[in-house]
Amino acid sequence: MRAYIRHPSEFPIELTPTEPIAAAPGRDRLLDVSEGGLCCLSHCSYQAGERVRVRIPVGEPGFQADGRITWCRPDGNRFRVGISFDDASLAFSARMVEQVCHIGRYHRHLVDQGREVSEEEAALEWIGKYAGHFPR
């Protein structure tokens, strides 16, 4: 079974170092969510072991947690960054954000097809169709 779920790159993610180095949060892109962390595409390079605050502004109130950089690799003019969470409940929260991302994408798809549907209606429809098969 696949441990990482691919996401369309339109979902924003913000990484802010937790050490006091006066770095502004960057608007980067979420790529994968796994059971223990996530991968994103960042404009900044990070060092393995560095602590960061992760914020995914999708849904209300969104997702925010502290994590640790596990790896960072160049990818064109950006960097692929792996981040792990220490707490299993944070991994569960990240999975909930993952579902919100899928529901948001589904809502946009319905609207693009000309259906006038609220986010709540799209969410209920997505849950009915896909939640039972959602990767674990």
N, C-alpha and C positions, 0 to 999 in steps of 0.2 A: 504494500500500500504506500502511496506517495505521502511523504511527511511534509512537503511544502506545497502550498497552493499558489498558483500564479494569479496575479491581479492585473487588470489593465493599469497602465502607468499613470492614469489621470488622478489617482488618489494621492492627495498630498500627505506628507509626513514632515514633522519638524524635529530636528535634533539639536539639542542644546547641551554643550558640555556642562557637567555638574561642578567641575572645578572652577574656581573664580579666575577665568582667563579672559573675561569680557568679550566673548564671542557671541554674536547675535545668532538667534536661531535661523536655520536655513529652511527654505521651502523645497524639499526634496520629494522623491516619489517612492511610494511603497511598491515593492515587487512581490515578496513572498511572506506568508505567515506560517510558522510551524508550531509544533507543540511547545517548544521552549523559547521561541524568540521570533525574529523577523529579519528580512533582508530588504535593504532599500538602495536606491540610487541617489547619491549625494554629490553636491558640489564641493564638499570638503573632504580632506583625507583625515583619518583618525588612526590612532595607535591602538593595537590590541591591548586590552585591559583598561582602557579609558572608560570612565563612567559618563553616561549621557542621559538626559531626560528626553523621552520619546513622547511626542504628542501627535495624534492622528485626529485632525478636526473633521471627522465624519460622524454625523448623527449628533444627538444631544445626550450627554454633555461632551461626547467625544471620548477619546482614550488618552490617558497620560500615565506614564510609569517611568521609573528609573531602570536602566539596563546597563550592560557592559559590552563594549565592542569586543567581538570574538575574532574578527578578521576584517581587513580592508584591502581591496584590490582595485587597481586602475581599470577603468572601462571607458575608453575614448577620452573625452574631456571631463569625465566625472569619475566617481568611485562607487563600486559595489561594497556595501557595508553590512556585515553580519552582526546582529545584536542579540544577546541572550538576556532572559529575565531570570532573576534568582527565585522568584516566588511562583509556584504553580498556578495560583489564582490569577496572576497577571497573564499567564499564557492563556487561561480560559477567557479572560477579558479580551485579549487580542483576537481570539477566535470569534468572539461576539462582534468585534469591529469588522472582522473578515466577512461575517454575514451581512452586516450593514453595508459594506462595500458592494457586495453582490446585489443586494436589494436596490441600492442607489443606481447601479448600472442597469438593472432590470427596469426600474422606473423610467430612466432616460430612454431605454430601448422602446418601451411602450409609447412614450410621448413622441419619439421620432417616427413611430408608425402611425401617428395621428390619433391615438387614443387619449382622451381627456380623463386622466386617472390621478387621484391624489397619491402622495407618497404612502399614506396609510393603506389605501386600497392595493397599491402595487406590492406593499410588504405582505399583506394577507394573501395575495395571489401567489407571490413567490414562495412563501412558507408552505402553502398548500401543494405547490408543484414540486419544490426542490428541497425543502428542509429535511425530509426523510432520507434523501440520498446525499446530503451534504457531507463532504469528506470529514472523517473523524481524525 
